[in-house]
Each structure stands twice: as C-alpha cells, then as structure tokens.
Amino acid sequence: MSTMRGQGAAAMAGVERTIAVSWSIDREAVRRARPDLDLPATRRAADAVLSITVAGRSCSAELRDDASDQVHPIELQGVRIDAIDADGFTHVDAYEGHESLLSATLREDSEGETKLLYARTALLARLGVQGGRYARPALDR
C-alpha cells in the first residue's frame, strides 16, 4: 500500500512543497534482497516501509522495518524536483540524475481534501525488491 502525507494541492502551489509517500512492502522480500541490512528474523507479521519525502527543493528516502523499528536512510545525491500545479491537480517529480525517484499526482477535491491519484518510484528496484502490485495509494492524514 502507498500512503501520502502532504499540505494539499492548494498549499503546495507556493515555493515550499512537502509531501511524503510511503510504500508498505513485504519485509521478507527486503530481507532476501538486502541481507546487508541485517533485518532480524521475526515471527510477528510486519512490513518494511519505503518512504520518500519531498520538501521544497530537497528529497530524502528511508526504509523502515516495522518489526525492529530500524530505520535505514537511503543515500540520494543531486536530486532535482519538478512540480506543476494546474486546475486543482499537482504533479511532483523527483529525479536523481535521469532516474525517477518519485512521480506523484495529487488532486484537491471541492471540499479541499487532497487525494493521491498516482505514485511511482524506482527505489524499490534500486533496493533489489522484486516488483509487483501494491494496494491502491491512500492519503495519510
């Protein structure tokens, strides 16, 4: 599942934009792909969460293990942020070189609620996590 925290499309129209998009992914898939992270074995059902935050012109990413509460920052360099606001929609792209770190589209409805319509990242592939389908993105309030 993907979740998104943000200031809303109207508030994002200014210079400072802050959004955070998170993907809950299978923790065992992360353990297989990245044994170097030393995620401990557990019997408790838990996910790993990949979070990408865009704040103004900066971008950060981390992988959090819900079972152990370990947080692993993901090094990003030379990130470029592009954002477009039009007719109640906001689209944000974050790039590291030519790689798309985040592509997200948000829409503000008539009640002022912001919805995450689309989100995609190449960081799952960079981590070596096998691709697949995730639950529909939801707005994290």
HELIX and SHEET records of a PDB file:
HELIX    1   1 ALA A   11  ALA A   13  5                                   3    
HELIX    2   2 ARG A   27  ALA A   33  1                                   7    
HELIX    3   3 PRO A   35  LEU A   37  5                                   3    
HELIX    4   4 LEU A  123  LEU A  127  1                                   5    
SHEET    1   A 6 VAL A  71  ILE A  74  0                                        
SHEET    2   A 6 SER A  58  ASP A  65 -1                                        
SHEET    3   A 6 ASP A  47  ALA A  55 -1                                        
SHEET    4   A 6 THR A  18  ASP A  26 -1                                        
SHEET    5   A 6 SER A   2  GLY A   6 -1                                        
SHEET    6   A 6 ALA A 138  LEU A 139  1                                        
SHEET    1   B 4 VAL A  79  ALA A  86  0                                        
SHEET    2   B 4 PHE A  89  GLU A  96 -1                                        
SHEET    3   B 4 GLU A  99  GLU A 108 -1                                        
SHEET    4   B 4 THR A 114  ARG A 120 -1                                        
END                                                                             
